[in-house]
Amino acid sequence: MSMTKSAALGLLFSIATATSALASTEAWTVDPNHAAAQFTARHFGIVPVAGSIPVKSVLVKLKSDSHIPIEVSAELDPSNVDTHNGSRDNDLRSGHYFNVASFPNMTFQSTKIAGTDPKHFTIVGDLTMHGQTHSITLNAGVVGVGKTPRGRSVIAYAANGSLDRRRWGLGFGPIIVANGIDISLNVEADGP
């Protein structure tokens, strides 16, 4: 191999190594106290009723040179669903809906994240609840980036989407509760 080719290959390797080092993968965690998973369902198909499901954990992986995640995973706690109505919440926890005695956790695992604009990208992933796993798509974006007074880096994300609850075997009471459910998530990811 000529000296010129060897030098060129060495330069390419150095650039590739430097680029890889600059864009290393980082794991950011989310404090459940700074995370919200909310849903809206229409009562009798007319009146929107909002509720929340506590977030147990979220892990966001991203390249160090980008705020757009390359992977997102989350675990939620449907046993503590809250719609500000005890009777309704107990019904949601029962076998009619979430059946938390048999399925105490809800999880999400991203399978594809697309887009180059931090304000508008999509997250496709597997949502597991009620013992079934199906894909959903979330429209997501970065809503803020900064540092805490103690110097910790934070990124705030928001995401929303919709699902048909029947896909997860939650078809009880279609006259009482509409099948289409709107979901929204807001999380604050803390830097490594």
Backbone as JSON Lines, residues from 0, in Angstrom:
{"i":0,"aa":"M","n":[0.85,-1.17,0.0],"ca":[0.0,0.0,0.0],"c":[0.9,1.23,0.0]}
{"i":1,"aa":"S","n":[0.53,2.21,-0.83],"ca":[1.36,3.41,-0.9],"c":[1.19,4.25,0.34]}
{"i":2,"aa":"M","n":[2.16,5.1,0.59],"ca":[2.15,5.98,1.75],"c":[0.93,6.91,1.71]}
{"i":3,"aa":"T","n":[0.55,7.36,0.51],"ca":[-0.59,8.27,0.36],"c":[-1.89,7.57,0.76]}
{"i":4,"aa":"K","n":[-2.08,6.33,0.28],"ca":[-3.29,5.58,0.64],"c":[-3.31,5.27,2.13]}
{"i":5,"aa":"S","n":[-2.17,4.9,2.67],"ca":[-2.07,4.6,4.09],"c":[-2.39,5.83,4.92]}
{"i":6,"aa":"A","n":[-1.88,6.98,4.52],"ca":[-2.15,8.23,5.25],"c":[-3.62,8.59,5.15]}
{"i":7,"aa":"A","n":[-4.21,8.39,3.95],"ca":[-5.64,8.71,3.76],"c":[-6.51,7.82,4.64]}
{"i":8,"aa":"L","n":[-6.19,6.52,4.66],"ca":[-6.96,5.59,5.51],"c":[-6.81,5.95,6.98]}
{"i":9,"aa":"G","n":[-5.6,6.32,7.37],"ca":[-5.36,6.73,8.75],"c":[-6.18,7.96,9.11]}
{"i":10,"aa":"L","n":[-6.25,8.92,8.19],"ca":[-7.03,10.14,8.41],"c":[-8.52,9.82,8.53]}
{"i":11,"aa":"L","n":[-9.04,8.97,7.63],"ca":[-10.45,8.57,7.69],"c":[-10.77,7.87,9.01]}
{"i":12,"aa":"F","n":[-9.88,6.97,9.44],"ca":[-10.08,6.27,10.7],"c":[-10.1,7.26,11.87]}
{"i":13,"aa":"S","n":[-9.2,8.23,11.83],"ca":[-9.15,9.23,12.9],"c":[-10.42,10.05,12.95]}
{"i":14,"aa":"I","n":[-10.93,10.45,11.77],"ca":[-12.17,11.24,11.71],"c":[-13.34,10.41,12.23]}
{"i":15,"aa":"A","n":[-13.43,9.15,11.78],"ca":[-14.52,8.28,12.22],"c":[-14.47,8.07,13.72]}
{"i":16,"aa":"T","n":[-13.28,7.86,14.26],"ca":[-13.12,7.66,15.7],"c":[-13.5,8.92,16.47]}
{"i":17,"aa":"A","n":[-13.07,10.07,15.98],"ca":[-13.39,11.33,16.64],"c":[-14.88,11.6,16.6]}
{"i":18,"aa":"T","n":[-15.53,11.34,15.44],"ca":[-16.98,11.54,15.32],"c":[-17.72,10.61,16.26]}
{"i":19,"aa":"S","n":[-17.28,9.36,16.34],"ca":[-17.92,8.39,17.24],"c":[-17.78,8.83,18.69]}
{"i":20,"aa":"A","n":[-16.62,9.35,19.05],"ca":[-16.41,9.8,20.42],"c":[-17.26,11.02,20.73]}
{"i":21,"aa":"L","n":[-17.4,11.92,19.73],"ca":[-18.22,13.12,19.95],"c":[-19.69,12.79,20.13]}
{"i":22,"aa":"A","n":[-20.15,11.74,19.48],"ca":[-21.57,11.39,19.52],"c":[-21.79,10.09,20.28]}
{"i":23,"aa":"S","n":[-21.2,9.98,21.45],"ca":[-21.39,8.77,22.25],"c":[-22.83,8.72,22.77]}
{"i":24,"aa":"T","n":[-23.27,7.52,23.13],"ca":[-24.62,7.34,23.63],"c":[-24.66,7.64,25.12]}
{"i":25,"aa":"E","n":[-25.67,8.41,25.52],"ca":[-25.85,8.76,26.93],"c":[-27.22,8.28,27.4]}
{"i":26,"aa":"A","n":[-27.27,7.81,28.63],"ca":[-28.54,7.4,29.24],"c":[-29.01,8.49,30.2]}
{"i":27,"aa":"W","n":[-30.17,9.05,29.93],"ca":[-30.78,10.07,30.78],"c":[-31.95,9.43,31.51]}
{"i":28,"aa":"T","n":[-32.11,9.74,32.77],"ca":[-33.2,9.16,33.56],"c":[-34.24,10.23,33.86]}
{"i":29,"aa":"V","n":[-35.43,9.77,34.17],"ca":[-36.54,10.67,34.47],"c":[-37.0,10.43,35.9]}
{"i":30,"aa":"D","n":[-37.04,11.49,36.68],"ca":[-37.57,11.44,38.04],"c":[-39.09,11.34,37.93]}
{"i":31,"aa":"P","n":[-39.71,10.28,38.48],"ca":[-41.18,10.16,38.4],"c":[-41.92,11.38,38.94]}
{"i":32,"aa":"N","n":[-41.29,12.15,39.83],"ca":[-41.95,13.36,40.33],"c":[-41.99,14.47,39.28]}
{"i":33,"aa":"H","n":[-41.24,14.29,38.2],"ca":[-41.24,15.27,37.12],"c":[-41.68,14.6,35.82]}
{"i":34,"aa":"A","n":[-42.68,13.74,35.93],"ca":[-43.22,13.04,34.77],"c":[-44.73,12.88,34.94]}
{"i":35,"aa":"A","n":[-45.43,12.99,33.83],"ca":[-46.89,12.84,33.87],"c":[-47.36,12.08,32.64]}
{"i":36,"aa":"A","n":[-48.17,11.07,32.86],"ca":[-48.82,10.33,31.78],"c":[-50.32,10.51,31.96]}
{"i":37,"aa":"Q","n":[-50.94,11.17,31.01],"ca":[-52.36,11.49,31.13],"c":[-53.14,10.92,29.96]}
{"i":38,"aa":"F","n":[-54.42,10.71,30.18],"ca":[-55.28,10.22,29.12],"c":[-56.62,10.94,29.2]}
{"i":39,"aa":"T","n":[-57.31,10.96,28.07],"ca":[-58.65,11.53,28.02],"c":[-59.54,10.56,27.27]}
{"i":40,"aa":"A","n":[-60.66,10.22,27.89],"ca":[-61.66,9.35,27.28],"c":[-63.0,10.09,27.31]}
{"i":41,"aa":"R","n":[-63.81,9.85,26.34],"ca":[-65.11,10.52,26.3],"c":[-66.19,9.65,26.95]}
{"i":42,"aa":"H","n":[-66.84,10.21,27.96],"ca":[-67.94,9.55,28.65],"c":[-69.19,9.66,27.77]}
{"i":43,"aa":"F","n":[-69.8,8.51,27.49],"ca":[-70.93,8.42,26.56],"c":[-70.59,9.01,25.19]}
{"i":44,"aa":"G","n":[-69.3,9.01,24.87],"ca":[-68.85,9.53,23.59],"c":[-68.97,11.04,23.46]}
{"i":45,"aa":"I","n":[-69.25,11.73,24.57],"ca":[-69.5,13.17,24.51],"c":[-68.56,13.96,25.41]}
{"i":46,"aa":"V","n":[-68.63,13.7,26.71],"ca":[-67.92,14.52,27.69],"c":[-66.52,13.97,27.93]}
{"i":47,"aa":"P","n":[-65.47,14.79,27.71],"ca":[-64.11,14.29,27.97],"c":[-63.85,14.15,29.47]}
{"i":48,"aa":"V","n":[-63.31,12.99,29.84],"ca":[-62.92,12.73,31.22],"c":[-61.42,12.46,31.21]}
{"i":49,"aa":"A","n":[-60.68,13.24,32.02],"ca":[-59.22,13.12,32.05],"c":[-58.77,12.3,33.25]}
{"i":50,"aa":"G","n":[-57.67,11.62,33.08],"ca":[-57.08,10.85,34.17],"c":[-55.59,10.76,34.0]}
{"i":51,"aa":"S","n":[-54.94,10.21,35.0],"ca":[-53.49,10.05,34.94],"c":[-53.09,8.68,35.46]}
{"i":52,"aa":"I","n":[-51.97,8.2,34.97],"ca":[-51.38,6.94,35.41],"c":[-49.97,7.26,35.86]}
{"i":53,"aa":"P","n":[-49.62,6.99,37.12],"ca":[-48.28,7.35,37.61],"c":[-47.16,6.68,36.81]}
{"i":54,"aa":"V","n":[-46.12,7.46,36.58],"ca":[-44.93,6.98,35.89],"c":[-43.98,6.41,36.93]}
{"i":55,"aa":"K","n":[-43.58,5.15,36.76],"ca":[-42.64,4.52,37.69],"c":[-41.19,4.79,37.29]}
{"i":56,"aa":"S","n":[-40.91,4.7,35.99],"ca":[-39.55,4.93,35.53],"c":[-39.56,5.22,34.04]}
{"i":57,"aa":"V","n":[-38.58,6.01,33.61],"ca":[-38.36,6.28,32.18],"c":[-36.86,6.36,31.96]}
{"i":58,"aa":"L","n":[-36.41,5.75,30.89],"ca":[-35.01,5.85,30.48],"c":[-34.98,6.39,29.06]}
{"i":59,"aa":"V","n":[-34.22,7.45,28.85],"ca":[-34.08,8.07,27.53],"c":[-32.61,7.96,27.13]}
{"i":60,"aa":"K","n":[-32.37,7.32,25.99],"ca":[-31.0,7.24,25.47],"c":[-30.89,8.17,24.28]}
{"i":61,"aa":"L","n":[-29.79,8.93,24.23],"ca":[-29.57,9.81,23.1],"c":[-28.1,9.96,22.81]}
{"i":62,"aa":"K","n":[-27.82,10.41,21.6],"ca":[-26.44,10.72,21.24],"c":[-26.08,12.02,21.92]}
{"i":63,"aa":"S","n":[-24.84,12.14,22.33],"ca":[-24.41,13.32,23.08],"c":[-24.51,14.6,22.27]}
{"i":64,"aa":"D","n":[-24.6,14.49,20.93],"ca":[-24.69,15.69,20.1],"c":[-26.11,15.99,19.62]}
{"i":65,"aa":"S","n":[-27.12,15.36,20.24],"ca":[-28.51,15.55,19.81],"c":[-29.46,15.45,20.99]}
{"i":66,"aa":"H","n":[-30.56,16.18,20.93],"ca":[-31.6,16.09,21.96],"c":[-32.71,15.12,21.57]}
{"i":67,"aa":"I","n":[-32.65,14.6,20.35],"ca":[-33.65,13.63,19.9],"c":[-33.24,12.25,20.41]}
{"i":68,"aa":"P","n":[-34.11,11.57,21.14],"ca":[-33.75,10.25,21.67],"c":[-33.49,9.24,20.57]}
{"i":69,"aa":"I","n":[-32.66,8.25,20.87],"ca":[-32.49,7.11,19.99],"c":[-33.21,5.89,20.56]}
{"i":70,"aa":"E","n":[-33.61,5.99,21.84],"ca":[-34.37,4.91,22.49],"c":[-35.09,5.49,23.71]}
{"i":71,"aa":"V","n":[-36.31,5.01,23.92],"ca":[-37.09,5.4,25.09],"c":[-37.77,4.16,25.66]}
{"i":72,"aa":"S","n":[-37.68,3.99,26.98],"ca":[-38.41,2.91,27.63],"c":[-39.05,3.47,28.89]}
{"i":73,"aa":"A","n":[-40.22,2.94,29.23],"ca":[-40.95,3.47,30.38],"c":[-41.78,2.38,31.04]}
{"i":74,"aa":"E","n":[-42.03,2.57,32.33],"ca":[-42.93,1.69,33.08],"c":[-43.9,2.56,33.85]}
{"i":75,"aa":"L","n":[-45.19,2.2,33.76],"ca":[-46.25,2.96,34.43],"c":[-47.0,2.05,35.39]}
{"i":76,"aa":"D","n":[-47.78,2.69,36.28],"ca":[-48.47,1.98,37.36],"c":[-49.98,2.15,37.26]}
{"i":77,"aa":"P","n":[-50.67,1.31,36.47],"ca":[-52.13,1.46,36.34],"c":[-52.89,1.16,37.62]}
{"i":78,"aa":"S","n":[-52.24,0.53,38.6],"ca":[-52.94,0.24,39.86],"c":[-53.25,1.53,40.63]}
{"i":79,"aa":"N","n":[-52.6,2.63,40.24],"ca":[-52.87,3.91,40.88],"c":[-53.46,4.93,39.91]}
{"i":80,"aa":"V","n":[-54.22,4.44,38.93],"ca":[-54.9,5.32,37.99],"c":[-55.76,6.32,38.77]}
{"i":81,"aa":"D","n":[-55.81,7.55,38.29],"ca":[-56.52,8.61,39.03],"c":[-57.33,9.47,38.06]}
{"i":82,"aa":"T","n":[-58.66,9.42,38.21],"ca":[-59.55,10.27,37.43],"c":[-60.33,11.22,38.36]}
{"i":83,"aa":"H","n":[-59.89,11.31,39.61],"ca":[-60.53,12.16,40.63],"c":[-61.95,11.7,40.98]}
{"i":84,"aa":"N","n":[-62.16,10.39,40.83],"ca":[-63.45,9.8,41.2],"c":[-63.15,8.37,41.67]}
{"i":85,"aa":"G","n":[-63.24,8.13,42.98],"ca":[-62.85,6.84,43.55],"c":[-63.59,5.66,42.96]}
{"i":86,"aa":"S","n":[-64.9,5.79,42.75],"ca":[-65.69,4.7,42.19],"c":[-65.24,4.37,40.78]}
{"i":87,"aa":"R","n":[-65.04,5.39,39.98],"ca":[-64.59,5.18,38.6],"c":[-63.18,4.59,38.58]}
{"i":88,"aa":"D","n":[-62.31,5.08,39.46],"ca":[-60.94,4.56,39.51],"c":[-60.92,3.08,39.88]}
{"i":89,"aa":"N","n":[-61.77,2.69,40.84],"ca":[-61.85,1.27,41.21],"c":[-62.34,0.43,40.04]}
{"i":90,"aa":"D","n":[-63.27,0.96,39.26],"ca":[-63.77,0.22,38.09],"c":[-62.66,0.09,37.05]}
{"i":91,"aa":"L","n":[-61.87,1.14,36.86],"ca":[-60.76,1.07,35.9],"c":[-59.71,0.05,36.33]}
{"i":92,"aa":"R","n":[-59.52,-0.13,37.63],"ca":[-58.54,-1.1,38.13],"c":[-59.07,-2.54,38.05]}
{"i":93,"aa":"S","n":[-60.37,-2.69,37.95],"ca":[-61.02,-4.01,38.0],"c":[-60.82,-4.79,36.7]}
{"i":94,"aa":"G","n":[-61.39,-5.98,36.68],"ca":[-61.35,-6.83,35.5],"c":[-62.08,-6.24,34.31]}
{"i":95,"aa":"H","n":[-62.9,-5.22,34.53],"ca":[-63.59,-4.56,33.41],"c":[-62.59,-3.87,32.49]}
{"i":96,"aa":"Y","n":[-61.51,-3.35,33.08],"ca":[-60.57,-2.56,32.29],"c":[-59.13,-3.04,32.48]}
{"i":97,"aa":"F","n":[-58.34,-2.36,33.32],"ca":[-56.91,-2.68,33.43],"c":[-56.62,-4.02,34.11]}
{"i":98,"aa":"N","n":[-57.51,-4.5,34.95],"ca":[-57.32,-5.77,35.66],"c":[-55.93,-5.8,36.33]}
{"i":99,"aa":"V","n":[-55.71,-4.83,37.21],"ca":[-54.39,-4.66,37.82],"c":[-53.98,-5.82,38.72]}
{"i":100,"aa":"A","n":[-54.94,-6.62,39.18],"ca":[-54.58,-7.79,39.99],"c":[-53.74,-8.76,39.16]}
{"i":101,"aa":"S","n":[-54.06,-8.86,37.86],"ca":[-53.31,-9.76,36.98],"c":[-52.22,-9.05,36.18]}
{"i":102,"aa":"F","n":[-52.44,-7.75,35.91],"ca":[-51.5,-7.0,35.07],"c":[-51.16,-5.68,35.76]}
{"i":103,"aa":"P","n":[-50.29,-5.74,36.77],"ca":[-50.01,-4.54,37.58],"c":[-49.13,-3.48,36.91]}
{"i":104,"aa":"N","n":[-48.5,-3.82,35.79],"ca":[-47.6,-2.87,35.14],"c":[-48.01,-2.59,33.7]}
{"i":105,"aa":"M","n":[-47.62,-1.43,33.24],"ca":[-47.8,-1.03,31.85],"c":[-46.41,-0.59,31.38]}
{"i":106,"aa":"T","n":[-45.99,-1.03,30.2],"ca":[-44.65,-0.66,29.73],"c":[-44.7,-0.13,28.3]}
{"i":107,"aa":"F","n":[-43.69,0.65,27.97],"ca":[-43.51,1.15,26.61],"c":[-42.04,0.98,26.25]}
{"i":108,"aa":"Q","n":[-41.79,0.48,25.04],"ca":[-40.43,0.33,24.54],"c":[-40.4,0.82,23.1]}
{"i":109,"aa":"S","n":[-39.6,1.85,22.84],"ca":[-39.53,2.38,21.48],"c":[-38.93,1.34,20.55]}
{"i":110,"aa":"T","n":[-39.4,1.36,19.29],"ca":[-38.86,0.49,18.25],"c":[-38.29,1.3,17.09]}
{"i":111,"aa":"K","n":[-38.74,2.57,16.96],"ca":[-38.24,3.43,15.89],"c":[-38.49,4.89,16.27]}
{"i":112,"aa":"I","n":[-37.49,5.71,16.1],"ca":[-37.63,7.15,16.32],"c":[-37.18,7.84,15.05]}
{"i":113,"aa":"A","n":[-38.07,8.67,14.49],"ca":[-37.8,9.28,13.19],"c":[-37.96,10.8,13.26]}
{"i":114,"aa":"G","n":[-37.1,11.49,12.51],"ca":[-37.18,12.94,12.43],"c":[-35.87,13.57,12.84]}
{"i":115,"aa":"T","n":[-35.61,14.75,12.28],"ca":[-34.37,15.46,12.59],"c":[-34.61,16.78,13.3]}
{"i":116,"aa":"D","n":[-35.87,17.18,13.42],"ca":[-36.22,18.43,14.1],"c":[-36.53,18.13,15.56]}
{"i":117,"aa":"P","n":[-35.75,18.65,16.51],"ca":[-36.03,18.36,17.92],"c":[-37.42,18.77,18.39]}
{"i":118,"aa":"K","n":[-38.04,19.7,17.66],"ca":[-39.39,20.15,18.05],"c":[-40.49,19.23,17.53]}
{"i":119,"aa":"H","n":[-40.16,18.42,16.52],"ca":[-41.17,17.55,15.89],"c":[-40.53,16.26,15.42]}
{"i":120,"aa":"F","n":[-40.7,15.18,16.18],"ca":[-40.24,13.88,15.74],"c":[-41.25,12.83,16.21]}
{"i":121,"aa":"T","n":[-41.16,11.65,15.68],"ca":[-42.11,10.59,16.06],"c":[-41.39,9.46,16.77]}
{"i":122,"aa":"I","n":[-42.1,8.89,17.72],"ca":[-41.61,7.73,18.45],"c":[-42.61,6.61,18.24]}
{"i":123,"aa":"V","n":[-42.18,5.55,17.61],"ca":[-43.0,4.35,17.43],"c":[-42.52,3.34,18.44]}
{"i":124,"aa":"G","n":[-43.45,2.67,19.12],"ca":[-43.01,1.7,20.12],"c":[-44.09,0.74,20.51]}
{"i":125,"aa":"D","n":[-43.71,-0.24,21.3],"ca":[-44.62,-1.28,21.78],"c":[-45.16,-0.9,23.14]}
{"i":126,"aa":"L","n":[-46.48,-0.77,23.23],"ca":[-47.15,-0.52,24.5],"c":[-47.74,-1.83,24.99]}
{"i":127,"aa":"T","n":[-47.33,-2.23,26.19],"ca":[-47.85,-3.46,26.79],"c":[-48.73,-3.09,27.96]}
{"i":128,"aa":"M","n":[-50.0,-3.5,27.89],"ca":[-50.93,-3.33,29.0],"c":[-51.98,-4.41,28.88]}
{"i":129,"aa":"H","n":[-52.53,-4.76,30.02],"ca":[-53.59,-5.78,30.05],"c":[-53.11,-7.08,29.39]}
{"i":130,"aa":"G","n":[-51.79,-7.35,29.5],"ca":[-51.23,-8.59,28.99],"c":[-51.06,-8.66,27.49]}
{"i":131,"aa":"Q","n":[-51.25,-7.54,26.8],"ca":[-51.11,-7.53,25.35],"c":[-50.16,-6.42,24.92]}
{"i":132,"aa":"T","n":[-49.45,-6.66,23.82],"ca":[-48.49,-5.69,23.3],"c":[-48.87,-5.31,21.88]}
{"i":133,"aa":"H","n":[-48.99,-4.0,21.64],"ca":[-49.29,-3.48,20.31],"c":[-48.52,-2.19,20.1]}
{"i":134,"aa":"S","n":[-48.29,-1.88,18.84],"ca":[-47.53,-0.69,18.49],"c":[-48.39,0.57,18.54]}
{"i":135,"aa":"I","n":[-47.78,1.66,19.0],"ca":[-48.41,2.97,18.95],"c":[-47.39,3.98,18.43]}
{"i":136,"aa":"T","n":[-47.89,5.09,17.92],"ca":[-47.03,6.17,17.44],"c":[-47.31,7.42,18.25]}
{"i":137,"aa":"L","n":[-46.26,8.04,18.73],"ca":[-46.36,9.28,19.5],"c":[-45.71,10.41,18.72]}
{"i":138,"aa":"N","n":[-46.37,11.54,18.69],"ca":[-45.77,12.76,18.15],"c":[-45.08,13.45,19.3]}
{"i":139,"aa":"A","n":[-43.78,13.69,19.16],"ca":[-43.0,14.16,20.3],"c":[-42.18,15.39,19.94]}
{"i":140,"aa":"G","n":[-41.66,16.02,20.97],"ca":[-40.8,17.17,20.76],"c":[-40.11,17.59,22.04]}
{"i":141,"aa":"V","n":[-39.01,18.29,21.87],"ca":[-38.29,18.89,23.0],"c":[-39.0,20.21,23.3]}
{"i":142,"aa":"V","n":[-39.38,20.41,24.57],"ca":[-40.05,21.67,24.94],"c":[-39.14,22.57,25.77]}
{"i":143,"aa":"G","n":[-37.98,22.08,26.15],"ca":[-37.05,22.91,26.89],"c":[-35.76,22.18,27.19]}
{"i":144,"aa":"V","n":[-34.67,22.94,27.23],"ca":[-33.35,22.41,27.56],"c":[-32.68,23.41,28.49]}
{"i":145,"aa":"G","n":[-32.04,22.92,29.53],"ca":[-31.37,23.85,30.43],"c":[-30.59,23.16,31.52]}
{"i":146,"aa":"K","n":[-30.28,23.93,32.54],"ca":[-29.56,23.41,33.7],"c":[-30.31,23.82,34.97]}
{"i":147,"aa":"T","n":[-30.27,22.95,35.95],"ca":[-30.87,23.26,37.25],"c":[-29.93,24.2,38.0]}
{"i":148,"aa":"P","n":[-30.4,24.82,39.09],"ca":[-29.52,25.68,39.89],"c":[-28.26,24.96,40.39]}
{"i":149,"aa":"R","n":[-28.33,23.62,40.46],"ca":[-27.16,22.84,40.9],"c":[-26.29,22.4,39.73]}
{"i":150,"aa":"G","n":[-26.62,22.86,38.53],"ca":[-25.78,22.57,37.38],"c":[-26.09,21.29,36.64]}
{"i":151,"aa":"R","n":[-27.17,20.6,36.99],"ca":[-27.53,19.35,36.31],"c":[-28.23,19.67,34.99]}
{"i":152,"aa":"S","n":[-27.85,19.01,33.91],"ca":[-28.49,19.21,32.61],"c":[-29.84,18.52,32.58]}
{"i":153,"aa":"V","n":[-30.84,19.2,32.01],"ca":[-32.19,18.63,31.89],"c":[-32.74,18.91,30.5]}
{"i":154,"aa":"I","n":[-33.57,17.99,30.02],"ca":[-34.31,18.17,28.78],"c":[-35.77,17.82,29.08]}
{"i":155,"aa":"A","n":[-36.69,18.69,28.68],"ca":[-38.12,18.42,28.85],"c":[-38.69,17.96,27.52]}
{"i":156,"aa":"Y","n":[-39.41,16.85,27.57],"ca":[-40.05,16.28,26.38],"c":[-41.56,16.26,26.57]}
{"i":157,"aa":"A","n":[-42.3,16.41,25.47],"ca":[-43.74,16.21,25.47],"c":[-44.07,15.29,24.31]}
{"i":158,"aa":"A","n":[-45.07,14.43,24.51],"ca":[-45.49,13.52,23.45],"c":[-46.99,13.3,23.57]}
{"i":159,"aa":"N","n":[-47.63,13.05,22.44],"ca":[-49.06,12.75,22.46],"c":[-49.4,11.8,21.33]}
{"i":160,"aa":"G","n":[-50.53,11.16,21.5],"ca":[-51.0,10.21,20.5],"c":[-52.4,9.74,20.86]}
{"i":161,"aa":"S","n":[-52.86,8.73,20.18],"ca":[-54.17,8.16,20.49],"c":[-54.12,6.66,20.25]}
{"i":162,"aa":"L","n":[-55.04,5.98,20.86],"ca":[-55.1,4.52,20.7],"c":[-56.55,4.07,20.8]}
{"i":163,"aa":"D","n":[-56.79,2.89,20.28],"ca":[-58.09,2.24,20.38],"c":[-57.96,1.17,21.47]}
{"i":164,"aa":"R","n":[-58.6,1.4,22.59],"ca":[-58.43,0.53,23.75],"c":[-58.8,-0.92,23.47]}
{"i":165,"aa":"R","n":[-59.64,-1.18,22.49],"ca":[-60.07,-2.55,22.18],"c":[-58.89,-3.41,21.72]}
{"i":166,"aa":"R","n":[-57.86,-2.8,21.13],"ca":[-56.7,-3.58,20.68],"c":[-56.02,-4.3,21.83]}
{"i":167,"aa":"W","n":[-56.13,-3.76,23.04],"ca":[-55.51,-4.36,24.23],"c":[-56.52,-5.16,25.06]}
{"i":168,"aa":"G","n":[-57.66,-5.47,24.47],"ca":[-58.67,-6.26,25.18],"c":[-59.43,-5.47,26.22]}
{"i":169,"aa":"L","n":[-59.48,-4.13,26.06],"ca":[-60.18,-3.27,27.01],"c":[-61.47,-2.77,26.38]}
{"i":170,"aa":"G","n":[-62.33,-3.69,25.97],"ca":[-63.53,-3.31,25.23],"c":[-64.78,-3.15,26.06]}
{"i":171,"aa":"F","n":[-64.67,-3.29,27.38],"ca":[-65.87,-3.21,28.23],"c":[-66.51,-1.82,28.15]}
{"i":172,"aa":"G","n":[-67.85,-1.8,28.13],"ca":[-68.6,-0.55,28.23],"c":[-68.42,0.42,27.09]}
{"i":173,"aa":"P","n":[-68.57,-0.03,25.81],"ca":[-68.34,0.9,24.7],"c":[-69.34,2.06,24.65]}
{"i":174,"aa":"I","n":[-70.49,1.9,25.26],"ca":[-71.46,3.0,25.29],"c":[-71.05,4.0,26.37]}
{"i":175,"aa":"I","n":[-70.5,3.5,27.47],"ca":[-70.11,4.37,28.59],"c":[-68.81,5.12,28.27]}
{"i":176,"aa":"V","n":[-67.85,4.4,27.72],"ca":[-66.53,4.98,27.44],"c":[-66.22,4.8,25.96]}
{"i":177,"aa":"A","n":[-65.86,5.9,25.29],"ca":[-65.5,5.81,23.87],"c":[-64.26,4.92,23.7]}
{"i":178,"aa":"N","n":[-64.15,4.28,22.56],"ca":[-63.01,3.37,22.33],"c":[-61.72,4.12,22.04]}
{"i":179,"aa":"G","n":[-61.81,5.31,21.47],"ca":[-60.63,6.1,21.18],"c":[-60.16,6.86,22.42]}
{"i":180,"aa":"I","n":[-58.91,6.68,22.77],"ca":[-58.33,7.32,23.96],"c":[-57.17,8.2,23.52]}
{"i":181,"aa":"D","n":[-57.19,9.45,23.95],"ca":[-56.07,10.36,23.69],"c":[-55.09,10.28,24.86]}
{"i":182,"aa":"I","n":[-53.8,10.26,24.54],"ca":[-52.79,10.17,25.59],"c":[-51.77,11.3,25.42]}
{"i":183,"aa":"S","n":[-51.23,11.75,26.55],"ca":[-50.17,12.77,26.49],"c":[-49.18,12.5,27.61]}
{"i":184,"aa":"L","n":[-47.93,12.8,27.33],"ca":[-46.86,12.56,28.29],"c":[-45.96,13.79,28.35]}
{"i":185,"aa":"N","n":[-45.53,14.12,29.55],"ca":[-44.56,15.19,29.78],"c":[-43.52,14.67,30.77]}
{"i":186,"aa":"V","n":[-42.26,14.74,30.37],"ca":[-41.2,14.23,31.24],"c":[-40.01,15.17,31.24]}
{"i":187,"aa":"E","n":[-39.31,15.17,32.35],"ca":[-38.06,15.91,32.48],"c":[-36.94,14.89,32.63]}
{"i":188,"aa":"A","n":[-36.08,14.84,31.61],"ca":[-34.97,13.89,31.63],"c":[-33.73,14.56,32.22]}
{"i":189,"aa":"D","n":[-33.09,13.86,33.16],"ca":[-31.89,14.36,33.82],"c":[-30.64,13.76,33.2]}
{"i":190,"aa":"G","n":[-29.68,14.61,32.91],"ca":[-28.45,14.17,32.26],"c":[-27.62,13.21,33.09]}
{"i":191,"aa":"P","n":[-26.74,12.46,32.42],"ca":[-25.91,11.48,33.14],"c":[-24.89,12.14,34.03]}
